[in-house]
Amino acid sequence: MPDRQPNLLFVFADQMRQRACGFMGNEQVRTPVMDRMAQEGVVFENAVSTCPVCTPYRASMLTGRYPLACRTAMNDVRLPVDELCIAEVLGDAGYATGYIGKWHLDGPYRGGFTPPGPRRQGFQYWAANECTHNYMKTHYYRDTPEPIFIDGYSADGFTDIAVDFIRERAQDPFALFISWAPPHNPYHAMPDEYDVYDPAQIALPPNTEDFARGDIAGYYGHITALDRNLGRLLLELEEQGIAEDTIVVFTSDHGDMLGAHGLQRKQKPWDESIMVPWVMQWPGELPAGLRTDTLLNAPDIMPTLLSLMGVEAPDTVQGCDLSLAARNEGGFEPTSAYIANPMPFPGDQHDAGAWRGVRTKTHTYVEDENGPWLLYDNDADPYQRTNVIASPDEAHRREELHAELMAWMEEIGDDGASKEELVARFGYPMDERGVVPYYNEIGLHDPDSD
């Protein structure tokens, strides 16, 4: 139990892959604030996005449950209001809870209003939109259905709002979640002051095709902009005298292929898609400069943070409490992280169908609808260029990891159902493309809205 009731500042980007920051070895992108956090805090070097898609990750992060368990395994479906979320638990423990930025948990009306009440899943303060990547004309809502527009770059504007939240609530325990929509494409939608990377100077990873050079340059510009805004948040904690009373996390919902293996976006089982940055600090409580290889998956976030904050996790949680690893005090460690995309949708050059697998500290193993598909030795082959799934020398490991996957599926209640079976089970509305149809018009609200 902590000696004091800490605040929580949980900041996450959208589609930022693990290797896109200095503290994870990228010498091109400028992230001095993140790098300083890594020097002064804790880095989980094996942070995983269990289902590398926006809505499923966000549901897992807030509920501590896997996407199929919380019935939120695809974009643009609503997180059921009967799911118990971290903001509800912290609100009951006396915290002022707030959410700022991209939500993407309230169904297909991306431009619409999430009213106060159960669909906000316990967040009392609200300055959010459902989903938009119009970074130079972003809108959000507070407690009425009139959209409010940000004048300028969205991450700058949402950080302004967050600074005000911290300043106004510095004397009371708070839990604030901030969701920045960059560096998700469009990659060059930003002020000129951030779009400073020369595509010709980008050193491509060895598994990446040249067509991605310009996209990566813009992607890095977004990340440098986020780094600057993260610095503004940390400075405000210092100025309010509450830095030592606040747990700060920076992470992302999933990664971006960005030309790796010739692919784009997310939904894939390669590291560029499933591995995310994770750095956290709590001065005086968490060790400075700790780097742990403990596997941290999205459902582990809620129980780990609640444990650090001295709040009991509810029985609904499926994730693991990894707070002892964050304190460098040993404790339980999972042997693998369950990864899956059981309900793939078109649009990301994804043609492999549904897949499920495990990511260990050293290997990636994936099965698709036809059986074993991918096996990588990530220590020997960090850019995953050699699939050894058919190698006779790897037969024992293949069997071992298959058993690990089967154990995970039994543990979390994944019966291996097909996408079609899951659509029928959850009642998702689907169009002829195999996606949940969504609507971008600002002010077009759900006709069934509370």
ABEGO torsion letter per residue (X at the ends): XBABBBBBBBBBBBGBBAAABAAAGBAABBBAAAAAAAAABBBBABBBBABBBAAAAAAAAAAGBBAAAAGBABBGBBBBAABBBAAAAAAAAGBBBBBBEBAGAAEABAABBBBBEAAAGGBABBBBBABBABAABBBBBBABABBBBBBEBAAAAAAAAAAAAAAAAAABBBBBBBBBAOABOBAABBBAAABABBAAABBBBAABBAAAAAAAAAAAAAAAAAAAAAAAAAAAAAAAGAAAABBBBBBBABBBAGGBGGBBEBGBABAAAABBBBBBBBBGABBBGBBBABBBBAAAAAAAAAAAAGBBBBAABABBBAAAAAAGAEEBBBABBBBBBABBBBGAGBAAEBBBBBBBAABBBBBBAAEBABBBBAAABAAGABBAAABAAAAAAAAAAAAAAAAAAAAAGBAGBBAAAAAAAAGBBBBAAGBBBBBABBGBBBAABX
